[in-house]
Amino acid sequence: MAVMKKNEHVVVLGAGPAGLATGHELSVSGVKVTVLDRNDFVGGLCNTNEHKGYKFDLGGHRWFTKNEDLNNWFRRLMGDEIVWVERISRIYYDGGYYSYPISIFNVVKNAGLWTIVQAGITYLFSAVQYSVFNKSIKNMKDAYVAQFGAKLYDMFFRRYSEKVWGLPCELLSSDWVSQRSAGLSIWTVIQESLLQTKSDNESLIEEFMYPCDGYVRIPQRMAEDIVAQGDANSVLLESNVTRIKYLGPNDFEVNYTDAAGSEHTVRASTVVSTIPLGVLPRIMEPGCSDEVVDAARGLTFRALVTVNVILKKERVSIDTWLYVQDEDILFGRMHEPKNWSPAMVPDQSTTSLVLECFCTKDDDIWKLSDEEIGQRCVEDLEKKLNFIKASEVIDFSCVRTLQAYPVYDLDYGDKIAKINDFLSGFEGLHVVGRGGTHRYNNADHSIEMGLLLGRKILGYDVDYMEVNTEPEYHEIKSSKDPERDYYRVEEGCS
Ligand SMILES: Cc1cc2nc3c(=O)[nH]c(=O)nc-3n(C[C@H](O)[C@H](O)[C@H](O)COP(=O)(O)OP(=O)(O)OC[C@H]3O[C@@H](n4cnc5c(N)ncnc54)[C@H](O)[C@@H]3O)c2cc1C
């Protein structure tokens, strides 16, 4: 095993879960780490905003991983800050509420027996097409239809996917479905709802862990540990990385601008980047070809406006999440933070909601003012969902996030390959994380990748890019779940 020299300096770009996890793994081994983030908070997309004492995640973030080693690492990190949350999710579709994961009885109750007959017929039709005649799966629509049949695709996946991505499913890659719901099919639905089979080693998850004071506590705990390891380590906020100069193998100059606009340079033996893969090649020196620039520009994101509402009402729903399919309702997903942890609201006679409006920078939703988006959402809650009265609203605020969802268009894989080919010429530069690899990671995936990258930099033989490529559905717990590595049991970090 090649062992990293302790006097080396690793500079991590981005203080989201991935960057902090790499920094955490390295710093507990005595490696000097500097983490730079352009935001004035740690956590990236895992931030929890506070308004008038109410805490709002950027859309409800649960902790769930099938990797028990990683769960043990998480428990050591978070200590007594963890609460268990029962998962109750529903889909709002054409005025009815459907349980999620989909249950056959519930579909019959809401939509009638004929709908289930149609679902069965269309599923059989697609089974013949895709399994018997080997019809090829070319896009997201094909992937869903092959798994669930045309009727269930149309009811539960088409509209929501198009709301999230802003594109027809025919123009999106099937990779998203294979990453997010491989192994889940109409048979899982039948097994769970008709046979009530929760076999000993496989079932859909029904509860998850959550940090009682909001999800941001996870990155905050990692950042606390990194700086506690020694004065040499730092997590610098409001530090926007603008250029990375390659001086030779394992020798870099990283330039960043602070909040006052002053420029700084830091020397690094290793650079770990979690900033978007479509941005990184464009700030490297020596620079990349026009072809790589085009590929980089082509890696796009969906944006998100979250509307955080405070209400003079004890509770709105029992849901963990409500997925809203209907296009005439502005938001696509809603959660009530109090249902996750009572500590998310300062006064238990009140409650709050987070409403997620998916959009693209400068589209019709993004261009609305905060006041307009908030008012539209309150109207939808009152008039379409009958959840609240407008008079119960104490206040609302909006949070805008540009790089929320990495888009998998039909040729995103080719673009990533071109960029990675260019980046492979910089010895000592590593990319990791959701935007960093343009991979649709959950936070646990980004943390797992980050920890494994830390181990790789320390000289262990691990493949961190394997994370989030498992063939099984990420919500099915199974006795075959991965045990990739034993994450370090650090002293003083629990
Ligand atoms: C609405 C929503 C709900 C989600 N729900 C869940 C959930 O329930 N469970 C779950 O596990 N995951 C969930 N996720 C996913 C989770 O948020 C991400 O997987 C995770 O935050 C990714 O971590 P990361 O470190 O890879 O990237 P990020 O969190 O994006 O961090 C990247 C960091 O890089 C910084 N950066 C970028 N450019 C620069 C620059 N030039 N200079 C300096 N810094 C820079 C950014 O400021 C950011 O802090 C959700 C995401 C969203 C948007």
The ligand as a Gaussian input file, in Angstrom:
#p B3LYP/6-31G(d) Opt

LIG

0 1
 C      -34.557000      18.782000      -3.231000
 C      -33.517000      17.759000      -2.910000
 C      -33.836000      16.716000      -2.062000
 C      -32.886000      15.747000      -1.748000
 N      -33.215000      14.735000      -0.885000
 C      -32.273000      13.854000      -0.507000
 C      -32.575000      12.843000       0.459000
 O      -33.706000      12.712000       0.939000
 N      -31.588000      12.004000       0.839000
 C      -30.335000      12.084000       0.330000
 O      -29.477000      11.294000       0.738000
 N      -30.016000      13.022000      -0.611000
 C      -30.946000      13.900000      -1.030000
 N      -30.635000      14.865000      -1.957000
 C      -29.301000      14.847000      -2.594000
 C      -28.198000      15.512000      -1.762000
 O      -28.535000      16.838000      -1.464000
 C      -26.919000      15.490000      -2.574000
 O      -26.638000      14.183000      -2.996000
 C      -25.696000      15.947000      -1.819000
 O      -25.847000      17.204000      -1.260000
 C      -24.526000      15.999000      -2.781000
 O      -23.364000      16.348000      -2.082000
 P      -22.083000      16.823000      -2.881000
 O      -21.083000      17.203000      -1.888000
 O      -21.762000      15.773000      -3.868000
 O      -22.573000      18.087000      -3.725000
 P      -23.158000      19.483000      -3.241000
 O      -24.026000      19.326000      -2.051000
 O      -23.735000      20.093000      -4.465000
 O      -21.849000      20.290000      -2.806000
 C      -20.983000      20.884000      -3.746000
 C      -20.375000      22.116000      -3.099000
 O      -19.451000      22.707000      -4.016000
 C      -19.512000      24.103000      -3.859000
 N      -18.978000      24.775000      -5.049000
 C      -19.444000      24.719000      -6.321000
 N      -18.688000      25.498000      -7.135000
 C      -17.726000      26.039000      -6.359000
 C      -16.640000      26.919000      -6.607000
 N      -16.349000      27.397000      -7.838000
 N      -15.834000      27.277000      -5.565000
 C      -16.073000      26.808000      -4.309000
 N      -17.094000      25.976000      -4.018000
 C      -17.896000      25.596000      -5.029000
 C      -20.996000      24.375000      -3.667000
 O      -21.209000      25.634000      -3.051000
 C      -21.401000      23.190000      -2.780000
 O      -21.333000      23.529000      -1.409000
 C      -31.574000      15.831000      -2.313000
 C      -31.255000      16.903000      -3.166000
 C      -32.206000      17.845000      -3.474000
 C      -31.843000      18.982000      -4.400000

